[in-house]
Amino acid sequence: MKYQPCHCDGRADIRCDAEHCDLAGPGRPGNANECRVCWLRLNRPPPAPSERRRSAPCLFLGEVVDKRGCVCPARWIRICAVHKVCNVDQCKSCPDYEAI
């Protein structure tokens, strides 16, 4: 997650960490006692399973069989042990994904 400056920076009189912020609040305009940045960070819902992206290669993904005239490796067609063929973009949201 990209760091966003907030009201809590440099304050030793409050607790502000990954799990809690004493000033987390919706952040009404002009209210320095409510940190909207922390409130958004702590109240952000987890990504839906369909939105989760994987970075590790899939166990079932094999060699490239067609580059489709594209320079992007994520779009190249590869052998897939489960689905016969696949590309990296499809693989990253596949329910059968298993990391190497």
Backbone torsions as a table, in degrees:
resi	resn	phi	psi	omega
1	MET	NA	135.7	-180.0
2	LYS	-71.6	136.8	-179.8
3	TYR	-70.6	133.3	174.8
4	GLN	-119.0	128.2	177.4
5	PRO	-62.6	147.7	-178.2
6	CYS	-145.0	177.5	179.9
7	HIS	-64.7	-19.0	-173.7
8	CYS	-83.9	-16.2	-177.0
9	ASP	-55.8	127.0	175.6
10	GLY	77.4	7.2	-179.0
11	ARG	-97.6	128.0	179.3
12	ALA	-99.5	-7.8	-176.6
13	ASP	-89.4	0.0	179.8
14	ILE	-132.8	163.0	174.4
15	ARG	-100.2	126.0	176.0
16	CYS	-144.7	110.2	178.6
17	ASP	-144.5	-167.2	-175.9
18	ALA	-64.9	-26.1	-176.7
19	GLU	-103.9	-18.1	-173.5
20	HIS	-154.2	148.3	171.5
21	CYS	-142.8	126.0	179.4
22	ASP	-63.7	-25.6	-177.0
23	LEU	-101.5	2.0	-177.4
24	ALA	-60.2	121.3	178.5
25	GLY	-160.0	166.1	-177.2
26	PRO	-58.0	-20.3	173.7
27	GLY	80.5	65.3	176.2
28	ARG	-64.1	142.8	-178.4
29	PRO	-53.9	131.1	177.7
30	GLY	83.3	-1.7	-178.9
31	ASN	-97.1	103.0	-179.2
32	ALA	-77.3	-4.4	179.6
33	ASN	-95.3	7.1	174.5
34	GLU	-130.0	119.8	-177.9
35	CYS	-97.8	105.5	-179.3
36	ARG	-67.6	-34.9	179.3
37	VAL	-59.3	-47.6	179.3
38	CYS	-68.8	-38.3	179.2
39	TRP	-60.8	-44.3	178.2
40	LEU	-65.4	-41.4	179.8
41	ARG	-62.3	-43.7	-176.4
42	LEU	-80.1	-20.3	-177.8
43	ASN	-107.4	7.0	178.8
44	ARG	-69.7	127.3	179.1
45	PRO	-69.8	150.8	177.9
46	PRO	-66.0	152.3	-179.8
47	PRO	-64.4	144.3	176.0
48	ALA	-65.6	153.2	-179.2
49	PRO	-53.4	-34.4	-179.4
50	SER	-72.1	-18.5	-179.4
51	GLU	-92.9	-13.6	-178.8
52	ARG	-69.9	134.4	179.3
53	ARG	-115.4	143.5	-179.5
54	ARG	-107.4	147.5	179.5
55	SER	-109.3	-23.9	-180.0
56	ALA	-79.4	146.2	177.7
57	PRO	-62.5	152.1	178.8
58	CYS	-84.9	143.0	178.9
59	LEU	-59.3	-33.4	-175.1
60	PHE	-88.2	-11.7	-175.4
61	LEU	-78.9	128.0	-176.0
62	GLY	-112.6	-152.5	-174.1
63	GLU	-72.4	159.8	178.8
64	VAL	-73.3	131.7	176.8
65	VAL	-112.4	-19.7	179.7
66	ASP	-156.2	121.6	179.1
67	LYS	-85.9	-5.4	175.6
68	ARG	53.3	24.2	-179.8
69	GLY	67.0	21.2	-175.9
70	CYS	-113.1	145.6	179.7
71	VAL	-88.0	-6.7	-176.9
72	CYS	-91.7	111.8	-179.4
73	PRO	-59.6	-24.7	-179.8
74	ALA	-67.5	-20.4	-178.4
75	ARG	-100.2	-7.7	-180.0
76	TRP	-66.4	142.4	178.3
77	ILE	-79.9	129.3	-179.2
78	ARG	-125.2	160.0	174.2
79	ILE	-71.0	138.5	176.6
80	CYS	-127.8	127.1	-178.0
81	ALA	-66.7	-19.7	-179.2
82	VAL	-100.2	-45.6	-172.5
83	HIS	-108.7	13.2	-177.7
84	LYS	71.2	-57.7	174.8
85	VAL	-135.5	155.9	-177.2
86	CYS	-165.3	169.0	168.4
87	ASN	-127.4	166.8	-174.4
88	VAL	-60.8	-39.9	178.4
89	ASP	-59.0	-44.4	178.3
90	GLN	-67.4	-40.0	-177.5
91	CYS	-61.0	-37.4	-175.7
92	LYS	-66.0	-18.6	177.8
93	SER	-117.7	13.5	-177.7
94	CYS	-77.7	134.4	179.2
95	PRO	-69.7	-16.3	179.9
96	ASP	-91.8	2.6	-178.0
97	TYR	-57.0	134.8	171.5
98	GLU	-137.6	125.1	-178.1
99	ALA	-72.0	148.3	176.5
100	ILE	-74.1	NA	NA
